[in-house]
Amino acid sequence: MRPLGTTPEPAPSAARTPRGRPRLSRVSRLAGALLLVGVAGLGALAAAPASATGGESTSAGAAPLTGVIPAPSSVRAHGSPYEITKRTAIRIDAGSREAREVGDHLAQVLRPSTGYALPVTTRHGGDAIRLELSERERGLGAEGYRLTSGRGSLTVTAKKPAGLFHGVQTLRQLLPARAESDSRQRGPWLVAGGTIEDTPAYAYRGAMLDVSRHFLTVGQVKRYIDQLALYKMNKLHLHLSDDQGWRIAIDSWPRLTTYGGSTEVGGGPGGYYTKADYKEIVGYAASRHLEVIPEIDMPSHTNAALASYAELNCDGVAPPLYTGTEVGFSSLCAGKEVTYDFVDDVIRELAALTPGKYIHIGGDEAHSTSHEDYATLMNRIQPIVTKYGKTVMGWHQLTGATPVKGAVAQYWGYDSTGADERAQVVDAAKKGTPLVISPADRAYLDMKYDKNTKLGLSWAGYVSVERSYDWNPATYLAGAPTSSVLGVEAPLWGETLKASQDLETMAFPRLPGIAELGWSKPATHDWDTYRTRLAAQGPRWDALGITYYRSPEVPWPAK
């Protein structure tokens, strides 16, 4: 197959800012019991490999249970495969609205490709995909599931609706890639016989989407949500404001969108979300069991706001709208009370629209803000967030002020980030500040794959598919208590990305690897087997119409 890629170039020198932009300006084939055999922590698979029960031999033509991304906690292959036929129904318990919603979702995916009716019903009967919610399933937690497949039936069991939904995403991956097609395809539609029992390693598995540098429509955001859901991610962090554009309507400050949202990088038309648009995004994400985390970046990355309202500037003079890509030159005014009235209004309206737990207040790259003013701003803004019933999130520079109790710091430094900066974050974690880990040279999906990548940036170095996958969130920030790590997030900054195809080219194939770091147990982590599983996703992305980078590190099937 194609050769592995070379080691990425190192991150640039300290002349770059921590988030890396100029100041102002990261195979073995399946064999035996496949990918997970012999890996510590997967005793169920090791104890009962497929060959022990004839599972693989009787599941000929079906994808192996171990081919799923993220890697499941426990896999036991056994018995005959399950086949979806024209007689198949999706059976749910009577009175379970949540199970019906998941059943409807599965039916909507499979009806076009199979051509089958696949009724979602509460009636008992034979041939069926059964979706079961049971509070007795304590070991599965809020997001875990059990999938059992055999002749005549396939059952997905979960304690909570999110787990049932995640189990259905696994079922999708066990079916042929052509099951994702929007037109009728030829069967058979087989699912290998056996049992998967699966729970996530981390409660926080997120992706950030920058809609400020280039505005993205509601439809484009929904498309990305669907792609995140397929790999069991559960947080969508929306970067709603920056120097180049303000993207969420605030009734008490209307010029934020009508003027501040009127442009984007390169001088395009920009755009913004009405409150109805935002609610539509939040509702759609919730239907895929993702929580939306809105970000209003402060005190820097605020030129769109400062241009919209002169009184927010210390000198009372509004700067022009900005369409470049430099950072760190803008700042809210720490010494004016109108600043805090403004923040209060924005957070109040945004909190009322957001059912999720968090509001992200940014806090990064405030190069034109003195340390004293930065601390003043952050220490006054955080209580506003908590006043409206939300938990503060901020980039890790928040630890340079005084994080309020429960505030989450999102670490985006890279391998060469200075010891003092790391120590500041580690010290905060030791004092109880939870962390989300997003290393720029590992998890930033807008970093170029290599020197030939046309899209994206390279201030954190090149991030190959292997580099993006091959790290451990629990140990990345040396000295931080492992208990402080809530999970991982994969940011996708939008300076060079305008269309869904651009987003997908940079996110795929790296996004599934970050999803696996968030979901799967460390014992399953192995690049050689992962790249084989990743290669098998290619035909699925083709069927879904996802534009992806065919990295030479991955042994993709021939088209």
C-alpha positions as CSV (number, residue, x, y, z in Angstrom):
1,M,0.0,0.0,0.0
2,R,1.0,3.6,0.0
3,P,4.0,4.6,2.3
4,L,3.5,6.2,5.7
5,G,4.0,10.0,5.8
6,T,7.0,11.6,7.2
7,T,7.3,13.3,10.6
8,P,5.6,16.7,10.6
9,E,7.7,19.8,10.7
10,P,8.1,21.2,14.2
11,A,6.0,24.2,15.4
12,P,7.4,27.6,14.6
13,S,9.6,29.6,16.9
14,A,8.5,31.6,19.9
15,A,8.0,34.6,17.7
16,R,4.6,33.2,17.1
17,T,1.7,33.7,19.6
18,P,0.6,30.7,21.6
19,R,-2.3,30.0,19.3
20,G,0.3,30.4,16.7
21,R,-0.7,33.3,14.5
22,P,1.7,36.2,14.1
23,R,1.3,38.9,16.7
24,L,-1.3,41.1,15.1
25,S,-0.9,39.2,12.2
26,R,-0.2,15.6,13.9
27,V,-0.2,-1.5,8.8
28,S,-1.2,-4.3,10.1
29,R,-4.1,-5.9,8.4
30,L,-7.0,-7.5,10.3
31,A,-6.0,-11.0,11.4
32,G,-7.2,-13.6,13.9
33,A,-9.6,-11.9,16.2
34,L,-8.8,-8.6,14.4
35,L,-7.9,-5.2,15.7
36,L,-8.3,-5.5,19.4
37,V,-7.2,-9.0,20.3
38,G,-4.5,-9.0,22.9
39,V,-5.0,-5.4,23.9
40,A,-5.3,-5.0,27.6
41,G,-8.8,-4.2,28.8
42,L,-10.7,-6.0,26.0
43,G,-11.0,-9.3,27.8
44,A,-14.3,-10.2,26.3
45,L,-12.8,-10.3,22.8
46,A,-9.7,-12.1,23.9
47,A,-11.7,-14.7,25.8
48,A,-14.1,-15.3,23.0
49,P,-12.5,-14.5,19.6
50,A,-14.6,-14.9,16.5
51,S,-13.0,-18.2,15.6
52,A,-14.0,-19.8,18.9
53,T,-17.7,-19.7,18.0
54,G,-17.6,-19.7,14.3
55,G,-18.7,-16.0,14.3
56,E,-16.5,-14.9,11.4
57,S,-17.1,-17.9,9.3
58,T,-20.9,-17.7,9.6
59,S,-20.8,-13.9,9.1
60,A,-19.2,-14.1,5.7
61,G,-19.8,-11.0,3.7
62,A,-20.4,-8.8,6.8
63,A,-18.1,-6.2,8.1
64,P,-16.2,-7.3,11.3
65,L,-17.5,-6.0,14.6
66,T,-14.1,-4.7,15.3
67,G,-13.9,-2.3,12.4
68,V,-15.9,0.5,14.1
69,I,-14.5,4.0,14.8
70,P,-14.3,4.9,17.6
71,A,-13.0,1.5,18.8
72,P,-15.6,-0.2,21.1
73,S,-14.8,-1.1,24.7
74,S,-15.7,-4.8,24.3
75,V,-16.4,-7.0,21.2
76,R,-17.4,-10.6,21.1
77,A,-18.0,-12.1,17.7
78,H,-20.3,-15.2,17.6
79,G,-23.1,-16.8,15.7
80,S,-24.8,-16.0,12.5
81,P,-25.1,-12.5,11.0
82,Y,-28.3,-10.5,11.1
83,E,-29.8,-9.5,7.7
84,I,-32.0,-6.6,7.1
85,T,-34.7,-7.6,4.6
86,K,-38.0,-6.2,3.2
87,R,-39.7,-7.8,6.2
88,T,-37.6,-6.0,8.8
89,A,-39.2,-3.6,11.2
90,I,-37.7,-1.3,13.8
91,R,-39.3,-2.2,17.1
92,I,-39.5,0.1,20.1
93,D,-41.2,0.0,23.4
94,A,-44.7,1.6,23.6
95,G,-44.6,5.1,25.1
96,S,-40.9,5.7,24.5
97,R,-40.7,9.0,22.5
98,E,-36.9,9.0,22.7
99,A,-36.6,5.5,21.3
100,R,-39.0,6.4,18.5
101,E,-36.9,9.5,17.6
102,V,-33.8,7.2,17.3
103,G,-35.8,4.7,15.3
104,D,-37.0,7.3,12.9
105,H,-33.4,8.5,12.5
106,L,-32.3,5.0,11.6
107,A,-35.2,4.5,9.2
108,Q,-34.4,7.7,7.5
109,V,-30.8,6.7,6.9
110,L,-31.6,3.2,5.6
111,R,-34.9,3.5,3.6
112,P,-33.4,5.3,0.6
113,S,-30.5,2.8,0.1
114,T,-32.3,-0.5,0.9
115,G,-35.7,0.4,-0.6
116,Y,-37.4,-1.2,2.3
117,A,-40.3,0.3,4.3
118,L,-38.6,-0.3,7.7
119,P,-41.6,0.7,9.8
120,V,-41.0,2.0,13.3
121,T,-43.5,0.2,15.4
122,T,-44.4,-0.8,19.0
123,R,-45.9,-4.1,17.8
124,H,-44.2,-7.3,18.8
125,G,-43.0,-9.6,16.0
126,G,-40.2,-11.6,14.4
127,D,-37.6,-10.1,12.1
128,A,-36.6,-6.8,13.7
129,I,-34.1,-4.3,14.8
130,R,-35.0,-3.7,18.4
131,L,-34.2,-0.4,20.2
132,E,-34.5,-0.8,23.9
133,L,-34.2,1.8,26.8
134,S,-33.7,0.3,30.2
135,E,-32.9,2.2,33.4
136,R,-31.7,-1.2,34.8
137,E,-28.6,-1.0,32.6
138,R,-26.5,0.8,35.2
139,G,-23.1,-0.3,33.7
140,L,-23.8,1.5,30.4
141,G,-24.1,5.0,31.9
142,A,-25.5,8.0,30.1
143,E,-24.0,7.3,26.7
144,G,-23.1,3.6,26.6
145,Y,-24.9,0.9,24.7
146,R,-25.0,-2.8,24.0
147,L,-25.5,-4.1,20.4
148,T,-26.3,-7.8,19.9
149,S,-26.7,-9.3,16.5
150,G,-27.8,-12.7,15.4
151,R,-30.0,-14.7,13.1
152,G,-33.5,-13.1,13.1
153,S,-32.9,-10.1,15.3
154,L,-30.6,-7.2,16.2
155,T,-31.0,-5.4,19.5
156,V,-29.5,-2.1,20.7
157,T,-29.9,-1.6,24.4
158,A,-29.1,1.6,26.4
159,K,-29.9,3.2,29.7
160,K,-30.4,6.7,28.1
161,P,-31.4,8.0,24.7
162,A,-27.9,9.2,23.9
163,G,-26.6,5.7,24.3
164,L,-29.3,4.3,22.0
165,F,-28.4,6.9,19.4
166,H,-24.7,6.1,19.7
167,G,-25.5,2.4,19.3
168,V,-27.3,3.2,16.0
169,Q,-24.2,5.0,14.7
170,T,-22.3,1.8,15.4
171,L,-24.9,-0.2,13.5
172,R,-24.5,2.1,10.5
173,Q,-20.8,1.4,10.4
174,L,-21.4,-2.4,10.6
175,L,-23.6,-2.2,7.4
176,P,-22.0,-1.9,3.9
177,A,-20.9,1.6,3.1
178,R,-23.6,1.8,0.3
179,A,-26.2,1.8,3.1
180,E,-25.4,5.5,3.4
181,S,-26.5,6.2,-0.2
182,D,-29.5,8.4,-1.0
183,S,-30.6,6.1,-3.8
184,R,-31.6,2.4,-3.9
185,Q,-28.6,0.0,-3.8
186,R,-28.2,-3.8,-4.0
187,G,-28.0,-5.9,-0.8
188,P,-27.5,-8.0,1.0
189,W,-27.6,-5.9,4.2
190,L,-25.7,-8.0,6.7
191,V,-24.5,-7.3,10.3
192,A,-21.9,-9.7,11.7
193,G,-23.1,-11.9,14.6
194,G,-21.9,-11.0,18.0
195,T,-22.1,-8.5,20.8
196,I,-20.5,-5.0,21.3
197,E,-20.7,-3.4,24.7
198,D,-19.4,0.1,24.7
199,T,-19.0,3.2,26.9
200,P,-17.0,6.4,26.4
201,A,-13.7,7.2,28.1
202,Y,-14.5,10.9,28.4
203,A,-17.7,12.8,29.0
204,Y,-16.6,15.7,26.8
205,R,-15.9,14.9,23.1
206,G,-16.2,18.0,21.1
207,A,-15.5,19.9,17.9
208,M,-15.3,23.6,17.4
209,L,-16.6,25.4,14.2
210,D,-15.5,28.9,13.4
211,V,-18.3,30.7,11.7
212,S,-16.9,34.2,12.3
213,R,-14.0,34.3,9.8
214,H,-16.2,32.9,7.1
215,F,-20.0,32.8,7.8
216,L,-21.5,29.3,7.4
217,T,-25.2,28.8,6.8
218,V,-27.6,26.9,9.0
219,G,-27.5,24.1,6.5
220,Q,-23.8,23.9,6.5
221,V,-23.7,23.7,10.3
222,K,-26.3,20.9,10.3
223,R,-24.2,19.0,7.8
224,Y,-21.2,19.2,10.1
225,I,-23.4,18.1,13.0
226,D,-24.4,15.0,11.2
227,Q,-20.7,14.2,10.5
228,L,-19.8,14.7,14.2
229,A,-22.7,12.5,15.3
230,L,-21.6,9.6,13.2
231,Y,-18.4,9.3,15.3
232,K,-20.2,9.8,18.7
233,M,-19.1,13.4,19.4
234,N,-21.3,15.1,21.9
235,K,-20.3,18.8,21.9
236,L,-20.4,21.5,19.2
237,H,-18.5,24.6,20.2
238,L,-19.6,27.5,17.9
239,H,-17.1,30.4,17.6
240,L,-19.8,33.1,17.1
241,S,-17.7,36.3,17.2
242,D,-14.3,37.6,16.2
243,D,-12.6,40.6,14.6
244,Q,-14.0,39.7,11.2
245,G,-17.7,39.2,12.1
246,W,-20.4,38.9,14.7
247,R,-22.8,36.1,14.0
248,I,-25.5,35.9,16.5
249,A,-28.4,38.4,16.8
250,I,-28.5,40.3,20.1
251,D,-31.7,42.4,20.4
252,S,-30.3,44.9,22.8
253,W,-27.3,45.6,20.5
254,P,-28.7,45.2,17.0
255,R,-25.7,46.7,15.1
256,L,-23.5,43.8,16.2
257,T,-25.1,41.8,13.4
258,T,-26.4,44.3,10.9
259,Y,-23.1,46.1,10.8
260,G,-20.6,43.9,12.6
261,G,-21.8,40.8,10.8
262,S,-21.7,42.4,7.3
263,T,-18.4,41.1,6.2
264,E,-15.8,38.3,6.6
265,V,-12.2,37.4,5.8
266,G,-11.4,38.7,2.3
267,G,-14.3,41.1,2.3
268,G,-17.2,38.7,1.5
269,P,-20.8,39.4,2.4
270,G,-20.7,37.8,5.9
271,G,-24.0,37.0,7.5
272,Y,-25.5,36.1,10.9
273,Y,-27.9,33.8,12.7
274,T,-31.2,35.2,13.8
275,K,-32.4,33.9,17.1
276,A,-34.7,31.5,15.2
277,D,-31.7,30.3,13.2
278,Y,-29.7,29.6,16.3
279,K,-32.5,27.8,18.0
280,E,-32.8,25.6,14.9
281,I,-29.1,24.7,15.1
282,V,-29.4,24.0,18.8
283,G,-32.5,21.8,18.3
284,Y,-30.9,19.9,15.4
285,A,-27.8,19.3,17.4
286,A,-29.9,18.0,20.3
287,S,-31.7,15.6,18.0
288,R,-28.2,14.2,17.3
289,H,-27.3,14.3,21.1
290,L,-24.8,17.1,20.7
291,E,-24.8,20.1,23.1
292,V,-24.1,23.5,21.6
293,I,-21.5,25.6,23.4
294,P,-21.6,29.2,22.1
295,E,-18.5,31.3,22.3
296,I,-18.3,35.1,22.4
297,D,-14.5,35.7,22.4
298,M,-13.3,38.4,24.8
299,P,-11.5,40.7,25.5
300,S,-9.6,40.5,22.2
301,H,-11.0,39.2,18.9
302,T,-13.7,41.9,19.4
303,N,-13.1,44.3,16.4
304,A,-16.6,43.5,14.9
305,A,-18.2,44.6,18.2
306,L,-15.9,47.6,18.6
307,A,-16.6,48.7,15.0
308,S,-20.4,48.4,15.6
309,Y,-20.5,50.6,18.8
310,A,-18.0,53.5,19.3
311,E,-18.8,53.6,23.1
312,L,-17.2,50.2,23.6
313,N,-13.8,51.7,22.7
314,C,-11.7,53.4,25.4
315,D,-11.3,56.5,23.1
316,G,-14.9,56.5,22.0
317,V,-13.9,56.1,18.3
318,A,-15.1,53.1,16.3
319,P,-12.4,51.3,14.2
320,P,-13.3,50.2,10.7
321,L,-14.5,46.7,9.9
322,Y,-11.7,44.2,9.6
323,T,-11.3,41.6,6.9
324,G,-7.7,40.4,7.4
325,T,-6.4,37.5,9.5
326,E,-4.1,39.0,12.0
327,V,-4.9,38.7,15.7
328,G,-4.4,40.3,19.1
329,F,-4.9,44.0,18.2
330,S,-8.5,44.5,19.5
331,S,-9.6,44.8,23.1
332,L,-12.7,45.6,25.2
333,C,-12.2,48.6,27.5
334,A,-11.6,47.4,31.1
335,G,-12.2,50.9,32.6
336,K,-15.7,51.7,31.2
337,E,-18.9,50.4,32.8
338,V,-20.6,50.2,29.4
339,T,-18.3,47.3,28.7
340,Y,-19.9,45.2,31.5
341,D,-23.4,46.4,30.6
342,F,-22.7,45.1,27.0
343,V,-21.3,41.8,28.2
344,D,-24.3,41.3,30.6
345,D,-26.8,41.9,27.8
346,V,-25.0,39.6,25.4
347,I,-24.6,36.8,27.9
348,R,-28.2,37.2,29.2
349,E,-29.7,36.9,25.7
350,L,-27.4,34.1,24.7
351,A,-28.0,32.1,27.9
352,A,-31.7,32.3,27.3
353,L,-31.3,30.7,23.9
354,T,-28.9,28.0,25.0
355,P,-30.1,25.0,27.0
356,G,-26.6,23.6,27.4
357,K,-24.4,23.9,30.4
358,Y,-21.6,26.1,29.0
359,I,-20.9,29.6,27.6
360,H,-17.4,30.1,26.3
361,I,-15.9,33.5,26.8
362,G,-12.6,33.1,24.8
363,G,-9.8,34.9,26.5
364,D,-7.0,34.1,24.1
365,E,-4.5,36.3,22.3
366,A,-5.2,39.5,24.2
367,H,-1.9,41.0,23.2
368,S,-3.1,44.6,23.2
369,T,-4.6,44.2,26.7
370,S,-2.4,44.8,29.7
371,H,-2.2,41.9,32.2
372,E,-4.0,44.1,34.8
373,D,-6.8,45.0,32.4
374,Y,-7.1,41.3,31.3
375,A,-7.5,40.1,34.9
376,T,-10.0,42.9,35.6
377,L,-12.1,42.0,32.5
378,M,-12.0,38.2,33.1
379,N,-12.7,38.5,36.8
380,R,-15.8,40.7,36.1
381,I,-17.1,38.8,33.1
382,Q,-17.0,35.3,34.7
383,P,-19.6,36.2,37.4
384,I,-21.9,37.4,34.7
385,V,-21.9,34.0,33.1
386,T,-22.6,32.2,36.4
387,K,-25.4,34.8,37.2
388,Y,-27.3,33.5,34.2
389,G,-26.9,29.9,35.3
390,K,-24.1,28.8,32.9
391,T,-20.7,27.3,33.5
392,V,-17.7,29.4,32.2
393,M,-15.4,28.0,29.5
394,G,-12.4,29.8,28.2
395,W,-9.2,29.3,26.4
396,H,-6.4,28.3,28.7
397,Q,-5.2,31.9,29.1
398,L,-8.1,32.3,31.5
399,T,-5.9,30.6,34.1
400,G,-3.8,33.9,34.0
401,A,-6.7,35.6,35.8
402,T,-8.6,33.8,38.5
403,P,-11.0,31.1,37.2
404,V,-14.2,30.9,39.1
405,K,-15.2,27.6,40.7
406,G,-16.1,25.1,38.0
407,A,-14.7,27.2,35.1
408,V,-13.3,25.0,32.3
409,A,-10.0,25.9,30.7
410,Q,-9.5,24.7,27.1
411,Y,-5.8,24.1,26.5
412,W,-4.7,24.7,22.9
413,G,-0.9,25.0,23.4
414,Y,1.4,22.7,21.4
415,D,4.3,20.5,22.1
416,S,6.8,23.4,22.2
417,T,4.7,25.7,24.3
418,G,6.8,27.3,27.0
419,A,7.2,25.7,30.5
420,D,5.9,28.7,32.3
421,E,2.6,28.8,30.3
422,R,2.1,25.0,30.8
423,A,2.9,25.3,34.5
424,Q,0.2,28.0,34.9
425,V,-2.4,25.7,33.4
426,V,-1.2,22.7,35.4
427,D,-1.3,24.7,38.6
428,A,-4.9,25.7,37.9
429,A,-5.8,22.1,37.2
430,K,-4.3,21.0,40.5
431,K,-6.4,23.6,42.2
432,G,-9.6,22.2,40.7
433,T,-9.9,23.8,37.2
434,P,-11.2,21.2,34.8
435,L,-9.5,20.9,31.4
436,V,-10.5,20.2,27.8
437,I,-7.4,19.3,25.7
438,S,-7.0,20.7,22.2
439,P,-3.3,20.8,21.3
440,A,-2.9,23.0,18.2
441,D,-0.3,20.7,16.6
442,R,-2.5,17.6,17.2
443,A,-6.2,18.5,17.3
444,Y,-6.5,21.7,15.2
445,L,-8.2,20.5,12.0
446,D,-7.3,23.6,10.0
447,M,-3.6,22.9,10.2
448,K,-2.2,21.8,6.9
449,Y,-1.5,18.1,6.5
450,D,1.9,18.8,4.8
451,K,3.6,21.5,2.7
452,N,1.4,20.7,-0.4
453,T,-1.9,21.2,1.4
454,K,-3.8,24.0,-0.4
455,L,-6.2,24.9,2.4
456,G,-5.5,25.7,6.0
457,L,-2.6,27.3,8.0
458,S,0.7,26.0,9.3
459,W,1.6,28.2,12.3
460,A,1.5,25.1,14.6
461,G,3.4,23.0,12.1
462,Y,2.0,20.3,9.8
463,V,-0.5,17.9,11.3
464,S,-0.5,14.5,9.6
465,V,-3.2,12.0,10.2
466,E,-0.9,9.9,12.4
467,R,0.2,12.9,14.4
468,S,-3.4,14.0,15.0
469,Y,-4.2,10.5,16.3
470,D,-1.1,9.5,18.1
471,W,-1.3,11.2,21.5
472,N,-3.0,10.7,24.9
473,P,-5.3,13.4,26.3
474,A,-4.7,12.1,29.9
475,T,-1.0,12.6,29.8
476,Y,-0.5,15.4,27.2
477,L,-0.2,18.1,29.8
478,A,2.4,16.7,32.1
479,G,1.7,17.3,35.7
480,A,-2.0,17.9,35.4
481,P,-4.1,15.4,37.3
482,T,-5.7,12.9,35.0
483,S,-9.0,13.5,36.9
484,S,-8.9,17.1,35.7
485,V,-9.2,16.2,32.0
486,L,-12.9,16.3,30.9
487,G,-12.0,15.3,27.4
488,V,-10.9,16.5,24.0
489,E,-12.0,19.0,21.3
490,A,-11.0,19.4,17.7
491,P,-11.2,23.1,16.6
492,L,-11.7,24.0,13.0
493,W,-10.7,27.6,12.4
494,G,-12.1,29.3,9.3
495,E,-9.6,31.8,7.9
496,T,-9.2,29.8,4.7
497,L,-12.4,27.7,4.7
498,K,-15.5,28.9,2.9
499,A,-17.5,25.9,1.7
500,S,-18.6,22.6,3.3
501,Q,-16.1,20.9,0.9
502,D,-13.3,22.9,2.5
503,L,-14.4,22.0,6.0
504,E,-14.6,18.3,5.1
505,T,-11.2,18.2,3.4
506,M,-9.5,19.4,6.5
507,A,-11.7,17.5,9.0
508,F,-11.5,14.1,7.2
509,P,-9.7,11.9,7.8
510,R,-8.5,13.5,11.1
511,L,-11.8,14.1,12.9
512,P,-12.5,10.4,13.5
513,G,-9.2,10.0,15.2
514,I,-9.9,12.8,17.7
515,A,-13.3,11.2,18.2
516,E,-11.6,7.9,19.0
517,L,-9.3,9.6,21.5
518,G,-12.4,11.0,23.3
519,W,-14.5,7.8,23.2
520,S,-12.2,4.7,23.3
521,K,-10.1,3.3,26.1
522,P,-6.3,3.9,25.8
523,A,-5.8,0.2,25.6
524,T,-7.4,0.2,22.1
525,H,-5.0,2.9,20.8
526,D,-2.8,1.6,18.0
527,W,-1.9,3.5,14.8
528,D,-1.3,0.4,12.6
529,T,-4.7,-1.1,13.3
530,Y,-6.5,2.3,13.4
531,R,-5.3,3.3,9.9
532,T,-6.8,0.1,8.5
533,R,-10.1,0.8,10.1
534,L,-9.9,4.4,8.9
535,A,-9.3,3.2,5.3
536,A,-12.5,1.3,5.5
537,Q,-14.4,4.6,6.2
538,G,-13.4,6.0,2.7
539,P,-16.3,4.2,0.8
540,R,-18.7,5.4,3.5
541,W,-17.6,9.0,3.0
542,D,-18.0,8.6,-0.7
543,A,-21.5,7.3,-0.2
544,L,-22.3,10.3,2.1
545,G,-20.8,12.8,-0.4
546,I,-18.1,13.8,2.1
547,T,-15.0,15.4,0.5
548,Y,-11.9,14.0,2.2
549,Y,-8.2,14.1,1.8
550,R,-6.8,10.7,0.7
551,S,-3.8,10.8,2.9
552,P,-0.9,8.6,1.7
553,E,-0.6,7.4,5.3
554,V,-3.9,5.5,5.0
555,P,-4.3,2.3,2.8
556,W,-7.5,3.5,1.1
557,P,-9.4,1.0,-1.1
558,A,-9.0,1.6,-4.8
559,K,-11.9,3.6,-6.3
